[in-house]
Amino acid sequence: MAETLFEQEAYFLQIDSHCRFIPGWDDEMIAMLRQVEQKSPRPILSSYPPPYSPGEDEEASKKRYVSRLIFREF
């Protein structure tokens, strides 16, 4: 369904409703894309974010989960 909305935008982001973002997240992701574009002309950033429940202690939640974005060329 999301593909039907694509109209040649420069970027495409697909998330679910349980994501939290840091300030400047979009600039950081664009910087990551620029970095991996040096190795691949059409990079994809992917991640499995930690679960989020509103009202949950954010610091305690961070200590239970480690996430990494790792570049892997095609």
N, C-alpha and C positions, 0 to 999 in steps of 0.2 A: 504494500500500500504506500509506504513512504517513497518508494521509487517513482511512483506516478506523480509526485509533487516536484521532482527534480527538474530544474530548468537552467542547467549549466551554471549553477552557483560555484563560486571559487572553493567553498568548503561545505561539507555535509557532516552533521553530528547527529547521532541517534543515541538516545538515553532512555532510561525508564524514570519513573517519578520519584525514585528513592535515591537520588544523587545529591551530593553536596559539592559546592564549588568554592575554591579559594579566590580571593580578590585577584584579578588579572589572569584568570585561568585561560581565557581565550588567547591572550598574547603569548602565554607559555606554550600552548598547544601549537600555535602558528610557528613559534621558534623551533619547536621539536620537528615540525614538518619540514621547515627550511633545512634543518640539519640532515635529516634522512633523505631529502631530495638530492643531496650530493651523491648518494649511492643508488637511488631508485627514482625514476621519473614520476611515478605515481604511487607514493607511499600511503600506507594505511596505519593509523594509530589505533590500537585496540587495548582494552583493559578489562579486567574483571574487578569492579570496584567493591569495597567492603559494604556489608549490609548497613542500612540506616533506619533507625526507628525514631521518629520525633520525640523529643523529651529525654532521650538517652544521653548519658554523660559522654560528651564527645571525646574527651581525653582518655577515658577508660576504653572507649570503642577503638581508638587508634592503637592502643597497646595490644589489642587482640588480633590485629590484622596487619599483614605486610603485603604491599602491592608494588609491582615493578612494571614499568613499560620498557620493553627490550626490543631493539630494532633487529629485524631478521629480513635479509634481502630475499627477493624472489629469484 
